[in-house]
Structure formats: structure tokens, C-alpha cells
Amino acid sequence: MQENRTARLTLLIDPVKKKIFEDICASQDLTSSQVVRRLIREYIQQNAGGRDLPEWLKGSN
């Protein structure tokens, strides 16, 4: 089973930080969504504790 990308996460961020973040993402040929998904995945892996994670979420990036 793969990651289901139908859920939406809305967050508020300072406009200046948003612009800098988007510029950095673009300079690496990545979308801001790709980077946020990677950050969330890494955070879950590092902080899951004893939670049962799907196989596709357990491994390294």
C-alpha cells in the first residue's frame, strides 16, 4: 500500500518565511508540498515511539 495523498493540511505561516521557503524549494526543483511531506514523514519516523506504522512509512526516505 502506498501513501494516500487525499488529505489536506492547512497551516498559517509568515508571508516572508513562505516566500523564502518557496524560493528554496524551487531552487532545488521541488514543490513546497514535496518538502513538507518529506519533513512530516521524517518527523513521524523519528518520533513514532511504539506506534505501528505502515511498511511504506517505516524505512528511510
C-alpha positions, -999 to +999 in steps of 0.1 A: +000+000+000+013+034-009+008+068+007-027+082+001-025+119-009-061+130-005-059+147+029-053+184+032-033+201+058-037+239+062-013+260+081-006+296+087+029+309+081+045+344+079+045+356+043+082+363+043+090+328+055+067+314+030+083+332+001+118+322+013+107+286+017+091+285-018+122+301-033+145+275-017+122+247-028+121+259-064+159+263-064+160+225-056+134+217-083+109+207-055+075+218-047+067+231-012+043+202-008+070+177-016+093+192+011+065+194+037+055+158+031+092+147+035+095+167+067+063+152+081+075+117+071+109+122+088+092+136+119+069+106+122+098+082+117+118+099+144+090+104+169+067+074+164+077+057+196+060+023+197+033+032+172+025+006+145+035+023+112+027+011+077+057-005+060+060+023+034+064+048+063+089+028+083+121+029+062+145+056+053+135+083+029 
